[in-house]
C-alpha cells in the first residue's frame, strides 16, 4: 500500500466533503471502510479534481480461501494527483 498523507473513513458522514477539501489542496490520501455504493462518488471526485484512483485490495493473496472465492470490491481507495498531461501535437 502506498504511503498517503491523510486517511478518511467512509463511516464518517462528512467523508465526501473532507475528500473534496483534500483534493482542492492537492493532497494524496486514502479512503477506508468503503462500501460498493461509494465507488461512483469516488470516481466522480477523482475526475473532477484530476486524481487517479489506486485500488488498495485488502484481501490477502496468501489466504488459503482467496483462490476459491472471487475477490470482492476493495474497501480502500487511494487518490494520487495525476501527472501533467502532454499537449496534443
Backbone torsions as a table, in degrees:
resi	resn	phi	psi	omega
1	UNK	NA	135.3	179.3
2	UNK	-64.9	152.0	175.0
3	UNK	-83.3	121.7	-179.7
4	UNK	-109.5	155.7	179.5
5	UNK	-78.8	-29.8	-176.4
6	UNK	-138.1	160.5	174.5
7	UNK	-137.7	138.5	177.2
8	UNK	-122.7	149.5	175.2
9	UNK	-106.8	130.3	177.4
10	UNK	-71.6	-5.4	174.4
11	UNK	-75.0	-21.0	176.2
12	UNK	-77.1	126.8	-175.8
13	UNK	-64.6	-15.2	-178.9
14	UNK	-104.1	17.5	-174.3
15	UNK	-61.4	-35.0	-178.5
16	UNK	-66.5	-41.7	178.1
17	UNK	-66.6	-38.8	178.1
18	UNK	-66.5	-40.1	178.0
19	UNK	-63.5	-42.9	178.8
20	UNK	-59.9	-43.4	180.0
21	UNK	-63.2	-43.1	177.8
22	UNK	-63.8	-39.7	-179.9
23	UNK	-67.6	-36.5	176.3
24	UNK	-62.2	-30.1	-179.9
25	UNK	-87.6	-6.7	179.5
26	UNK	78.0	21.8	-177.0
27	UNK	-83.7	140.2	172.4
28	UNK	-89.6	131.1	-174.1
29	UNK	-151.6	172.6	178.4
30	UNK	-127.1	144.7	173.2
31	UNK	-111.5	128.1	-179.4
32	UNK	-111.9	168.2	178.7
33	UNK	64.3	33.3	-179.9
34	UNK	-73.4	148.8	171.6
35	UNK	-107.8	160.4	-178.6
36	UNK	-54.1	-39.6	-177.3
37	UNK	-70.2	-10.6	178.9
38	UNK	-82.8	-17.7	-173.9
39	UNK	-62.0	-38.2	179.9
40	UNK	-60.9	-43.5	178.2
41	UNK	-64.5	-38.7	179.3
42	UNK	-63.9	-45.1	-179.8
43	UNK	-64.0	-40.2	179.6
44	UNK	-63.9	-43.1	177.7
45	UNK	-63.0	-42.7	-179.6
46	UNK	-60.9	-44.9	179.0
47	UNK	-63.9	-44.6	-176.9
48	UNK	-59.8	-38.6	-173.7
49	UNK	-107.4	9.1	176.3
50	UNK	70.9	39.3	178.3
51	UNK	-106.3	156.5	170.6
52	UNK	-104.1	147.1	177.8
53	UNK	-97.5	133.4	175.7
54	UNK	-114.5	103.7	-179.8
55	UNK	-69.8	126.2	-178.3
56	UNK	-111.4	94.8	-177.8
57	UNK	-73.7	126.4	179.5
58	UNK	-101.5	20.2	173.0
59	UNK	-93.7	119.4	-177.1
60	UNK	-73.0	126.5	179.0
61	UNK	-67.4	-15.4	-178.9
62	UNK	-86.3	-6.0	177.9
63	UNK	-65.1	135.0	-177.3
64	UNK	-61.1	-32.2	-176.6
65	UNK	-89.3	0.2	-174.5
66	UNK	-68.7	-27.4	178.9
67	UNK	-81.8	-22.8	-178.9
68	UNK	-84.9	-19.3	-180.0
69	UNK	-113.0	141.0	175.0
70	UNK	-67.0	142.7	179.3
71	UNK	-73.3	126.8	179.5
72	UNK	-80.7	-175.0	178.3
73	UNK	-66.2	140.4	177.8
74	UNK	-67.1	153.3	179.5
75	UNK	-97.8	3.4	178.6
76	UNK	-131.8	139.8	171.9
77	UNK	-133.9	127.8	175.3
78	UNK	-95.1	150.9	178.9
79	UNK	-124.1	123.4	178.0
80	UNK	-124.4	144.9	-179.4
81	UNK	-70.2	130.2	178.0
82	UNK	-68.0	150.3	175.0
83	UNK	-69.7	165.7	179.0
84	UNK	-66.6	134.7	178.7
85	UNK	-77.6	141.9	177.0
86	UNK	-77.5	139.0	179.5
87	UNK	-66.6	147.2	176.7
88	UNK	-71.6	140.0	-179.8
89	UNK	-70.5	NA	NA
